[in-house]
Amino acid sequence: MVWSFKKSDALSEQQFFLWESLLEKRTGIQLARTQHVLLQAQISIRMRELGLEDYQQYFDFVDNEAIGIAEWQVLVDRLVVKETSFFRHRPSLSLVEELLQERLSQQSSTLAQKIDSFEMWSVGCSTGEEPYALAAIANDCFEAAGVAPYFGVTAADISMPALSIARQGIYSRRSLNLLENNELSRYFTRQEKDKYKIADKIKKRVCFSQINILHLQHKPVQPMDVIFCQNVLIYFRRWRRREILKQLVKHLKPGGVLVIGLGELTEWRHDELKRIDSSEVQAYKKII
């Protein structure tokens, strides 16, 4: 069977199923039926860029891991990279701030010389807004406590182009709309053409790396005080969400906190975790 591609052609249900299956097999992400139009648009645009006119020809090319892996990365970036912004969900960041302030206060009361390194992990970091926000909050806490900063943020995503943008640390004003003016001046330096660069003292605290969330068990990550996995799980089947969270729990320090998006997995339980009492944040503290 040959699928001809013309401007008026629509992606059939059978074709949609093939692409849906490929995406889930390689990334775990499940496309909703409502994303049929999005998928068709992105495939059509990419085919025109390559001068291709046949759906089957393009699918076979991308499906061939030996020769189509680079093209697969281009396409998956367009399908999974979402627009985000700094301080998108303040209650979650406030939770991290309270946790770190408590840790610094306890450290001060014991008269110890230095706090253990405070480590955070942003899973599905996209273009970097979330991990930089975490680093900014942590830096504020250390400065307020008068303690030399001793923290780091590990940021991971499947998209190499998104990570490339994140590593540059330069953003448009639109990404910063949720910041207060004093936060904008503390965290950024204005560049030309209404662009803003993240402050070096924040930027140097974040390390970016590519990761496929299906392969967390193969990713060596140091024990974490905080793991952020917000607005990521919604793209996966419910059973896979639980498997992902089980892997993340293994990377938490005792007393560490796992933060997910509200409602991403309701009524979830884990023997090593206790849910934090909050109506604004879905978060769990490791008690074992």
N, C-alpha and C positions, 0 to 999 in steps of 0.2 A: 504494500500500500504506500502511496506517495502523497504527502501533504504539501500542496502547493501554497506558497505564501504570496499574497497580494494585499494591497492596502485595505481592501474590504473584508479579508478573511478574518475569522475569529478563531481563537484557540478552542478546540473542541474539548468536551469533558474527558475524552480518552487521552488527549495530549496533556491536559492539565494534570491528570492523574500521574502520568509519567514524570513530569517535572516535580510534582509534589512528592512523589516517592523518592526521587533522586535527592532532593533537598533534605528530606528527613533522614535518609540513609547516611548522608555525609555530615550533616550538622545537627540532627535531632529536631530541627525546627519543623513545625507542622503548619502548613498553609491552610487558612480557612477558605471555605468556598467563596466568601466575600472578597477574597484577594485574587480571584480569577482575572479580573480586569487589570489589576496591578501587574500580575505576572505576564499577561499578554503584552502589555505596554512595554515593559522592560525588555522582554525577549524581542519584540518587534523593532525597538530602537536599536538594540545591539546588532540584530541581523542586518539592518540597513547600514550601520556603520561598517560592517564587514563585507557588505555587498552580497549577502546571501538571500535566497528567495524561497527556501524550502525548510519548513519546521523540522522535518525528520533529519535532514542533513545537519542542521545545527545541533539538534539533540544528540545525534550519534557522535558528533565531534566533542561536545562537552562531556558526554558520558564515558568517553575513552580517556581513562586516567593517564595513559602513557603520553598522549599528545594534546589533550584538552585541559590539563590541570590549570594552566595559566588563565585560559579563557573562563574556566569555572570560577576562579577567584574574582575576576572582573564582574561576572554576573551576580555572584552571591553578595558582593559588596553592595550592589544596587538594590538587592532584595531585602537585606537585613539591616543596613545602616539607617538609623533613625535620627531625626533632629532632636537635640537635647539642649539644655541650658544650665547655667550655673545656679546652684541653690534651688533646684527644681522642687525639692521636698525638704523644707527646713526642719520639720519635726525630727526627721531621721538624723540630720546633721546635729541638731540640738542634743539628741541622745548620745552621740559620739562625744560631743563637747562635755556633757555631764560625766560620762565615764572617765574621760581623760583628766578632768578637773579633780575628780575623786581620787584617781590614781596619784596625781601629783601632790594632792593634799596629804595622802597617806605616806607618801615618800618623804615629804617635808617633816611630818611628825616623828618619823623614825630617825631623822638626822642622817640618813644615808647619803653617800656622796653622789650617787647618780641613779636615776630611774632606769629600770630595764627598758630596752628599746621598745617603743610602742609601734606595733606593726599593723598596717591595714591593707586590705585587698579589695579592689574594685573589679568585680567580675562582669564582663560585658561593658567595658568602659567607653566604648564608642570613640568620639573625638576628644575625650579627655576632661570634659567639664566636671564629671563626678569625682575622679581622683584628685584633681587640683582643688576642688572645694574641700575635700577631706583634709588635704595637706594644709590648706589655708586655716581651717578650723584648728587643727593641731598646732600650727605655728602660733596662732593667737593664744592658745592655752599655755604654751611654754613661755612665751614672752610675758604674759600676765603673771605667771608664777616666778618669773625671774630666773628661770632654769634654762641652761643651754639646750637647744632643741636636739632631741635624740629620738627620732621617729622616721618612718619610711612608709611609702604607699606603693604597693605593687598593683599595676593596672594591666588588665588583660582583655583582649578582644580577638575575634576571628578575622577581622578586616584589616589588612595591611594598609590600605589607603587611609582608613580612619585613624590608625595608629600613627601614620606619618603626620597627619594634621595635629594629633595630640602632642607629638614630640616637639613640634614647632612652638606650641603654646601661644599662638596668635589667633585672636577671635574678633568677630565683628561685634558691633554694639548690640545687635539683636540677641546674641547669646548671653549678654550680661544684663538684660532688662530686669531681672529679679534681684539684682544687687542694690544695696543701699549706696548712697554716694560715698560715704566714708569707707565702705568695703571696696568699692571700685578704686579709690585712690590708694588704698593699702595693698591691694593684691595685683594691680595692673599699672602698666605704663602706657600712655597713649602713643600710638604710632601714626604714621601718615595714613590718609584715606580712611579715617575713622576706624582704624584697627587698634586692638589693645593686646599688649604682650604681658603674659603672666610674670610676676616678680621672680627674679632668680632664686631668692631664698625659698620660694615655694616650689618652683620648677625642679630644682635639684633634688628634691625629696621624693620625686615620683619616678618610678622605673616602669617602662612599658614593654609588653611582650605579647606575641601572638599566641592564642590558645584556642583549641576547639573544645568547647565545654563537655563534649562527649568523652574526652580523654583526660579528665581531671586526675584520674588515678595514676596517670603516667607523668604528671607534672610535679616536679619537686618544688614545693613551696614551703618556706619556713613557717612555724606556728604563728598564728595571727591573733591579735587582740580584737580586731574588728574585720568582719567580712561583709561587704555590700554586694547583694545580688538582687537589685531592684529592677523591675520592668524587664526582666530577662526570661523568667520562668513561663510567662504567659504564652510564649511561642512554642512550648513543648507540651506533649501529652502529659496527663496527670501522673501516670506511673513513672515517666522519665523525670518529672519535676522532683519526685521523692528520691530517686536515685542520685540526682545532682546534689540535692541537699545533704544526703548521707555522705557523699564525698567531701563536701565543704565542711561538715562537722569535724571530720578527721583533721582538718587544718586549723582548728580553733585551739587556742590556749585555754587552760582552765580559767574560768571567769571571763573568757572572751565572748563577744556578742556577734550573732548572725542577724543581719537585717535583710528582709525581703520586701517586695511590694505588697501593700494592703490587698488582701483577697486573692493573691496569686496562688495560694494553696491553703485553703481554710481547713481548720480542724486538724492540722498536721501536728504530730507528736514525735518526740525522740527521747529515748531513755536518758541521754546525757544532757538534755537541755530543759530549761524552764522558760516558758514564755514570759516576757516582760509585760507587766500590766500597763497597757496603753491603748487608747482608742484611735490614736493618730499614727502609730507605728506598729508594724508587725515585726517583732524582733525577739530573739531567744538568747538566753545566757547559758553558757556551758557550766554545769555544776559538778561534773565528774572529771 
